[in-house]
């Protein structure tokens, strides 16, 4: 089954140059039934990547552009009156799909965020008096602009916690960008083929659950999370005043699942501290609520996570 992962990556790379971490993050989300938040400036192949992933698996893909005037009904659907039959009928929204791209999510108002929250957590939608379940697989990949951008706002903490990973997407290298320019200018992108099915994806998920985690590694995961809540217990007094609230229990769950999926993607049958170190920032950076002191001194969540990784003993 691992060969399927290689085939999926090979197909995606037909049109996506570089961005390995973003591709791995999407695959981890799919294998663990998690949602992914991507932060980065426009033009970094975010839409192209998730669209390519949907084609390799034959999954349905929809994209919603989030704007300040967006309404909850534009996302989940609404009831429409039929004058001929004298009754209301349901028109389902774009969330009824397998892969949903919520583009520039932090430009939308709070009501839209709340509507998306139910879908992400419960995998269901309430329209009027009716409740509809979303068929799996279901993955929300939301993109957001850096908060410093005009018209962009911080997402509510409750919604951020629903995202399994937050990936910060950077620019390509010079060599990768030259390759992109050549491909676009010469129109040499290859067509993506379907190389796996929903059944294959379910089998991959089962194999990920069989990845072994030692008890010491499990305790290491919990220690990292607790260090964000009680840093003084881990000789981290220097960062105590920078943390308003530490990571939630969802962080422990997502770290546990994500490190197994990452080990699987790397061809291993067990989890080592290397996987945890690689994925820690992605799991935690959006879940640590910084204090006023941290913001005043321009201390980032990534800095705090680095300090925790340095101090918590590795098994």
N, C-alpha and C positions, 0 to 999 in steps of 0.2 A: 504493500500500500504506500510505502514511503516514496516510491517512484512517481506516484501521482502528484505529490508535492513538487517534485522536480519538473514534471511536465507542465504544471500550472505556472510555475515561475518562468519557465522557458517561453510560454505563450505570452505572458504579460510583458516580458522583456522585448518582445517583438516591436512594441510601440512605446514602452517606458524605459528610458535610459537612466541608470543609477537608481537612487531612492530605495535602496535595499531595506532600510529600516521601516519605511512606510509599507512596503510589500509584506514584510514579515509581520508587522503590526496588524494588518488586515487579515492575514491568514490566522494569526493567534485569536483575533476576535471571532472569526468564523468557527474555528475549532473549539472555542470555549463558550460560544453563544454570548459574547460580550459586544459592547459598542465602543467605537473608537472616535476620539476627538483629535482633530489635526489643527495645529496652529501654524500659520505661515502666510507669507505674502502671496498674492495671486500669481498664477503662471507656473506653478511647480508640479503640474501633472496630477493633481489630486483627483479631479473628475475623471481624467483618462485612466488612472490606475484602477479605481473601483469599477468603472465601466468594463475595463478589460477583464477584471476578475469575474464579473457576472457572466461574461461570454464564455470563459473557460469552463464554467460549471453549468452553463445553460440556465442561469437564474434570471429572474425578472429584476430589472433595475429601473429606479425612478429617481429623478432629481428635483428638488424644490429650492428655489432661490428665495432666501429669507430677506424680507424687507420690513421697514417700520410699519407699513400699512397692512401687513399680513394678518389674517384672522384665523382662529383655531379651526373653523370649518374648512378653510383652504387646505388644511393638513389632514384632518381625520375624515372629512366628508360631512354631509348634511342631509336633512329631510327636504324633499321637494314636493310641492303640491301638484297633483295631476288633476286638472279640472274635468277631464273626460271621464275618469273613473271615480272622481270625487274622493280621492284618498291621497295620503302622503306616501312617497316611495323614497327609498334610501339611495343616495348617490355616494359611493365610497370615495374616499380621498386617496392621495398618493402613498399614504403609509401602508396600504394594502399591497405589499410587494415583498421581495426577498432582501434586496439591498437598497437602502434609501440613503441618498446623499442629501444632507441638509447643509446647503451651501451658505456660508456667512451667517451661521446660526445666531451669533451675538449681535445681529442688527434687528432682530425681531422683538416685539413687546412681550411682557411677562405672561400674558394669557396664552400665547402660542407656546411658550416654553412649558407651561403647565400641561397643555394638551399633549405635547410630545412626551412628557414625563410618564404618563400612564402607559403609553404604547411601549416605551423602552423597558419599563420595569415589569408590567403585567402581561405584555404581549397581547393586549386586548384594547378595543376601542368602544367607547360608549357614544352612540348617536341617538339623541332623543331618549326613548325608553328601551332601546335595543343595544345589546352588547355583542360585539363580534370579535372573534379570536383571530389573531394573525398567524397564518400558517408558516412553519419553519422551513428552511432556515431564515432567520430575520436578523439583519445587521444594520444598525444606523451608523453611518460615518458622517460626522458633523465637522465642518471646517469653520474656523473662526479666524478673523483678522486679529493682529496684536491690538490690545486694548488702547494703545496710543493712537490708533487710526481714528479718523473722523467718523462719528456716527456709530461707533462700536461700544458695547457695554459688557460689563462682567456678567457671566452666567450665574444664576443662583447656585449656592453651595449644594442644595439638594439635587439639582440636576447634574452638576459636575460629578457628584458621587456615583451617578448611574453609568458613567463612562468607565469602562474597564481600563483603558489606556489613554493617555494624552501624549501624542507624538508632536514634537516640534520639528517641522520640516524646514530644512535649510536649502540653500542654493546648490546646484550641481557643481562639480569640479569643472575646470576649464576644458579638460578633455571631453567630459560628458556633454558639456554645453555645445562644443564644436560638433560632436556627433549628432546632437539634436538638430542643430542648424542644417547640417548636411542632409539628414533624413527628410526634414520638412521641405527644404529647397528642392530636393530631387524627387520628393514624393516616393520614397523607398520603404515606407512602412508596410510590413506584411500583414495579411489578414489573420485574425486570431481564430483558432479552432477550438471547439468544445472537446476537452480532454478528460472530463470527469462528469459524474452525475450526482444527483442528490443522495443516492444510495451510497456512492463512494464517499461522500462527505460524512455521512452517518458512520460509516465504517472507520474513517479516519478519527472521528471523535472518540470512538470506543478504544482505539489503539492509544490515543493520548491519555485516556483514563488509566491505562495499564502502566504508564511510566512510573517508575519507582521513586519514592522520596523517603530518605532515611529519617528517623525520628529526630536526629540532630539538625537536619535541614529544616524540618517542620518547626522546631523550636527557634531556629535562627530567623525564620520568616516572622514569627510572632514577636520576637525580640525587636526586630527592625520596626514593626508597627508600633509597639509599645514605647519605643524610644522617641517617637514623634509626639507621644502624649505625656510621658514622664521622662524627659531627657536627663534630669538630675539623677535618676536611678542608674544611668549608664555613663556617668562621669561626663555629661555633656551640658554642664551648667552654663557654658558660654553661649549656647543657642536657646536657652530656656525662655528668655524674654522676647525672642523673635517669633515664637509660636503661640498663636491665640487658641487654636484648636488643632489637635493631632488627627491622624488618619482614622477613618471609621472602620468597623468590622468588615465592611465590604472590601476594604483594601486588603485585609488578610485573605479573604476568599479569592479575590482576583489575583493576588500575588501567587497564591498556591496553584491556581489553574494556569496562569500565564507562564510560569516557569516550567511547568510540565510540557505545555505546548511548544515552548521555545526549545526545550531539550529534544523534543520529537522532530522539530524542523531541522535541528542540527544533526540528526541521525543517531542520537543517543537513546538509551533505554533507562536512564536514571537522571536525576537532577543533581547538579553540583552547585557550589556557591557562585560559580562563574555566571550561570544563567540568572541567578537572583541579582547579582551586581549589574548585569546587562539590562535587566528589565525594571529595576527598582525605581528609577526616575520616572519612567513612563506610567507606572502604577500609582506613584505617590505624589507627583508634582502638583496635581490639580486637587488633591485632597487635604493638603496641609494649608490651614488658614493662617496667614501671616499676621503678625501684630502691627500696630502703628509704628513701633520702633523699627521693625524690619523694613517697612516701606520707606520710612524716613531715611534709613541708612542704605537703602537700595539693596537689601539682602534678598536673594531669590530663594524659592523653594528648592531649586536644584542645589544651591550652596548648602542648605541645611541637610539635604539627603546625602550629599558627599561627606559631610562631617559625621553623620550617623553611620555610614558604611565604613568609615575609617575607625570608628570607636567601638562598635559592637563586635565582639569576638567572633571570628569566622570558625565554624566547626571543622 
